[in-house]
Amino acid sequence: MRVRDLPFLARRPKVCAGLYLSASTVALAVAAPDAEQIACASEPIADPTLLGSVLGDLVRRLGAQRSPCVLVAAPDTYQLMLIERPNVSGAEQRDAVRWRIQEFLDYPAADAVIDVFPFPEAATRGRASMVFVVATPRARLEAALRIARDAGLAPTCVDIAELTLRNLVHRIYPSAEHAIALLRITPGSGIVNITRGDELFLARRVSAVPRELDDAAWELFKDPLLLQVQRSIDYYESALSQPPADCLLVAATHAWQPRIVAHLESMLSLPVRSLGSVLTDALAIDLHDPRSRRLTADALTDAQDAAIAAALPALGAALRAMSQMDAAA
C-alpha cells in the first residue's frame, strides 16, 4: 500500500528502516542496502504519551537517524476489504472505491486515506475481478507520520501489516509454486495470510483474540483459533480453487508461540512451523534487547521468538525500504 511517497534524502543514507506502531508496541527494524542483515528491536507501550520518547530511543539505539522509513499501520487502525474491481483505469480506482465503501466506515469517506491493490486473477476463475481496498482516517495517519518524523526518521511511504508479512514470506519462499499460510497473534489481534510468490490470496483477521495471553485465556481460545485457521485454509483451497497450502508459519508474542505451534500441528494436516526459526535460518537478524545479539535458528529461545513476532511488520517494511533505496540508487 503506497499511501504517499515522499522524496528520498539527497544523500544516500547508510540504512533504511521499517517502523511499526500499535497501541501496545513500537517496533523498529533497520537494513543496510548492501548487506544481507537486518537489526530490530521492539518495546511495549504502557503509556501512549511515552510513545515518542520510546521510539526516539530505538532510533538512536539502532542508528536510524534521518533514515528513509516505511511506516506500517497497525491492523486496528485501518480496514481491509475485498470488493469487485471498478471498471475504471488504475489511476481512478481510489476515487471510484471511496464511495462504495462508505457503508463499511464509521467516519466520512471524504476523511479517509484510501489505497487499492490487486486480488490475484488466478483466484477469480472467470468471475468478476476483485481488488483489496485499505481505508484509514487521515488524521490518524498524519499523527503517526508526525511521531515518526519527530523521532528522527524520514517516512517515505505507508504500508499495512498484511503486506509487510507478505514481503517476509516472499523473501523466504519466492516461488509462486509454494502456497504459504502465516498466522500472527498479538494481544487482542490476529492475522491469517496466505500468499503465493508476491501475491496475497487471503487476508483475514482472527476474531476474539484475548488481550491477556495467559494460561486461562489459552484454554478458552485454542479451539476457536483452530477453527478460524482451518476455515481460512479451506476457503483458500476450495472457494478460490487453489492447490493445497504447503505449510503454516506461526508467529506469536508473549508465551503463546510454543503452544500454538504444538496445538495446530497436532490438529491440522499441513506442516506447522515457527516463523522465527524459519526467518533466522534465511536472514541474518540482530535483535537489540538492548544489547545486540545475532539470532540463530538452532538456539532461538522462546523470548527471542516472541520478540521476532513483535517486530515482524517492521522487518517486512525494512525489506521494502531497502528495495526502494536500491531502485532509487
C-alpha positions in Angstrom: 0.0 0.0 0.0 1.6 3.3 -1.1 -0.5 5.9 0.6 2.0 8.7 -0.1 5.5 8.7 -1.4 8.0 11.3 -0.3 11.3 12.2 -1.8 14.3 10.2 -0.7 17.1 12.1 1.1 19.5 13.9 -1.1 22.4 11.9 0.4 22.1 8.1 0.2 21.7 7.0 3.9 23.6 4.1 5.4 20.5 2.3 6.5 16.8 2.2 5.8 14.1 1.4 8.3 10.7 -0.2 8.9 8.6 1.2 11.7 5.5 -0.4 13.3 3.3 1.5 15.7 0.5 -0.1 17.6 -1.4 0.7 20.8 0.8 -1.7 22.8 4.1 -1.9 20.9 6.6 0.1 18.9 9.0 -1.9 16.7 11.8 -0.7 14.5 14.0 -2.6 12.0 16.9 -1.3 10.0 18.6 -2.8 7.0 21.8 -1.9 5.1 21.2 -1.9 1.3 24.5 -3.6 0.6 24.3 -6.3 3.3 22.0 -9.3 3.9 21.5 -8.2 7.5 18.6 -6.7 9.5 18.6 -5.3 13.0 15.4 -5.0 15.0 14.1 -4.0 18.4 10.6 -3.6 20.0 9.3 -2.1 23.2 5.9 -2.4 24.9 4.0 0.8 25.3 2.0 1.0 28.6 1.6 4.8 28.4 0.7 6.3 24.9 2.2 9.6 25.9 5.6 8.0 26.1 5.5 6.6 22.5 7.6 9.4 21.0 10.4 9.1 23.6 10.5 5.3 23.4 10.7 5.5 19.6 13.4 8.1 19.8 15.4 5.8 22.0 15.0 3.0 19.5 16.1 5.2 16.6 19.3 6.2 18.4 20.0 2.6 19.5 19.7 1.2 16.0 21.5 4.2 14.4 18.5 5.1 12.2 18.6 8.9 12.5 17.4 10.6 9.3 16.9 7.2 7.6 14.2 6.7 5.0 11.4 4.7 6.6 8.4 2.7 5.7 5.7 3.2 8.3 3.4 0.2 9.0 -0.1 0.9 10.3 -1.4 -1.5 13.0 -4.4 -3.6 11.9 -6.8 -1.9 14.3 -6.1 1.5 12.7 -7.4 0.6 9.2 -10.0 -1.5 7.4 -9.1 -4.0 4.7 -11.9 -5.0 2.3 -12.2 -7.1 -0.8 -14.7 -5.7 -3.4 -15.4 -6.0 -7.1 -12.9 -4.1 -9.2 -14.4 -0.8 -10.5 -14.5 -0.6 -14.3 -12.1 2.4 -14.5 -8.4 2.9 -15.1 -5.9 2.2 -12.3 -5.4 5.9 -11.6 -9.1 6.4 -11.0 -9.7 3.3 -8.8 -9.1 5.1 -5.5 -11.8 7.7 -6.2 -14.2 5.0 -7.6 -14.0 2.8 -4.5 -14.2 5.6 -2.0 -18.0 5.9 -2.2 -18.5 2.1 -2.5 -17.1 1.5 0.9 -18.8 4.4 2.8 -21.3 1.9 4.4 -18.4 0.0 6.0 -16.8 3.1 7.6 -17.8 4.7 10.8 -16.4 8.1 9.6 -17.0 10.1 6.4 -15.3 8.6 3.3 -14.1 12.1 2.5 -11.9 11.9 5.6 -10.3 8.6 4.6 -6.9 7.8 3.0 -7.6 5.0 0.6 -5.4 2.7 -1.4 -6.2 -0.2 -3.7 -4.1 -3.3 -4.6 -5.0 -6.2 -6.8 -6.5 -9.5 -5.8 -4.8 -12.4 -7.8 -6.5 -13.1 -11.1 -5.8 -16.8 -10.6 -8.2 -16.8 -7.7 -11.2 -15.4 -9.6 -11.5 -18.3 -12.1 -13.6 -16.4 -14.6 -15.6 -14.5 -12.0 -15.5 -10.7 -11.7 -12.1 -9.2 -10.9 -11.6 -8.1 -7.3 -9.4 -5.7 -5.5 -8.3 -5.2 -1.9 -9.2 -1.8 -0.5 -7.5 -0.2 2.5 -9.1 2.7 4.3 -7.8 4.7 7.4 -8.8 8.1 8.9 -6.5 10.8 7.5 -6.0 12.4 10.9 -4.8 9.1 12.5 -2.3 8.5 9.7 -0.9 12.0 9.8 -0.5 11.7 13.6 1.6 8.5 13.1 3.7 10.2 10.5 4.4 13.1 12.8 5.6 10.8 15.5 8.0 9.1 13.1 9.4 12.5 11.9 9.7 13.8 15.4 11.7 10.7 16.4 14.3 11.5 13.6 13.0 9.2 10.8 12.2 10.2 7.2 8.9 8.4 6.2 8.8 7.6 2.5 5.5 5.7 2.4 2.9 3.8 4.5 2.3 0.1 4.4 -0.1 -2.3 6.1 0.7 -5.3 8.3 -0.7 -7.9 5.8 1.6 -6.7 3.0 4.7 -6.4 5.1 4.1 -10.0 6.3 3.7 -11.0 2.6 7.1 -9.4 2.0 8.7 -11.6 4.6 7.2 -14.8 3.3 8.0 -13.9 -0.3 11.7 -13.3 0.7 11.8 -16.8 2.1 9.6 -18.6 -0.4 9.9 -16.5 -3.7 8.4 -19.1 -6.0 4.6 -18.9 -6.8 4.6 -22.7 -6.6 4.7 -22.5 -2.8 1.4 -21.5 -1.1 2.4 -20.4 2.4 -0.1 -19.6 5.2 1.0 -17.3 8.0 -0.6 -16.7 11.4 0.4 -13.8 13.7 -1.1 -13.4 17.1 -0.6 -10.5 19.5 -2.7 -9.2 22.4 -6.2 -8.5 21.1 -5.2 -9.0 17.4 -4.6 -11.8 14.9 -4.0 -12.1 11.2 -4.1 -15.1 8.8 -2.4 -14.6 5.4 -2.0 -17.0 2.5 0.5 -16.0 -0.2 2.0 -17.5 -3.3 5.1 -15.7 -4.6 4.5 -12.0 -4.3 0.7 -12.3 -4.4 -1.7 -12.1 -1.4 -4.5 -14.6 -1.9 -6.2 -14.4 1.5 -6.0 -11.9 4.4 -8.3 -12.4 7.4 -8.4 -11.1 10.9 -8.6 -13.6 13.8 -11.5 -12.6 16.0 -11.8 -12.6 19.8 -8.1 -12.7 20.5 -7.7 -12.2 24.2 -5.8 -9.1 25.4 -4.1 -11.1 28.2 -2.3 -14.0 26.7 -2.2 -16.1 29.8 -2.8 -19.8 30.5 -6.5 -19.4 31.3 -7.2 -17.4 28.1 -5.3 -20.0 26.0 -7.6 -22.8 27.2 -10.7 -20.8 26.1 -9.2 -19.6 22.8 -7.2 -22.6 21.4 -10.2 -24.3 19.7 -11.8 -21.1 18.2 -8.3 -20.3 16.9 -8.0 -23.7 15.3 -11.4 -23.3 13.7 -10.6 -19.9 12.2 -7.3 -21.1 10.8 -8.8 -24.3 9.3 -11.7 -22.3 7.7 -9.2 -19.8 6.2 -7.2 -22.6 4.7 -10.3 -24.4 3.4 -11.6 -21.2 1.9 -8.3 -20.6 0.1 -8.2 -24.2 -1.3 -12.0 -24.7 -2.0 -13.7 -21.4 -2.7 -10.7 -19.9 -4.5 -9.9 -23.3 -6.2 -6.2 -23.2 -5.3 -3.7 -26.0 -4.7 -3.2 -27.1 -1.1 -1.1 -24.8 1.2 2.4 -26.1 1.7 2.8 -25.1 5.3 1.6 -22.8 8.1 4.1 -20.4 9.7 3.2 -19.2 13.2 4.4 -16.0 15.0 3.0 -15.1 18.4 4.1 -12.7 21.1 4.3 -13.4 24.8 4.3 -17.1 25.9 1.9 -18.5 23.3 4.2 -19.4 20.5 5.1 -23.0 21.5 1.6 -23.9 22.5 0.1 -22.5 19.3 2.5 -24.4 17.1 2.0 -27.7 19.1 -1.8 -27.4 19.1 -2.1 -26.6 15.4 0.5 -29.1 14.4 -1.5 -31.8 16.1 -4.8 -30.8 14.6 -4.0 -29.7 11.0 -3.0 -31.9 8.1 -0.3 -29.5 6.8 3.2 -28.8 8.4 3.2 -26.1 11.1 6.4 -24.3 11.8 7.6 -21.4 13.9 8.2 -18.4 11.7 11.1 -17.2 14.0 13.1 -20.3 13.3 12.4 -20.1 9.5 13.3 -16.4 9.4 16.6 -16.7 11.3 17.6 -19.6 9.1 17.0 -17.4 6.0 18.1 -14.0 7.2 20.8 -12.5 9.4 18.8 -10.9 12.1 20.3 -9.0 15.0 18.0 -8.5 18.0 18.6 -5.5 20.2 17.2 -6.2 23.7 19.0 -3.8 24.5 22.3 -5.5 23.6 22.7 -6.6 20.0 22.7 -10.4 19.5 22.7 -12.4 16.3 19.8 -14.8 16.3 20.3 -18.4 15.1 17.6 -20.9 14.3 19.2 -23.7 16.3 19.5 -21.7 19.5 16.4 -19.5 19.4 14.8 -19.0 22.8 11.0 -18.6 23.4 11.6 -14.9 24.4 13.6 -14.3 21.2 10.8 -15.9 19.2 8.3 -13.6 20.8 10.5 -10.6 20.1 10.6 -11.5 16.4 6.8 -11.8 16.3 6.5 -8.3 17.8 8.9 -6.9 15.2 7.6 -8.8 12.2 5.8 -5.9 10.4 8.8 -3.7 10.9 11.1 -6.4 9.5 8.9 -6.7 6.4 8.8 -2.9 6.0 12.6 -2.7 6.2 12.9 -5.1 3.3 10.5 -2.9 1.3 12.5 0.3 2.3 15.7 -1.5 1.2 14.2 -2.4 -2.2 13.1 1.2 -2.7 16.5 2.5 -1.9 18.1 0.1 -4.3 15.7 1.2 -7.0 16.4 4.9 -6.4 20.2 4.4 -6.5 
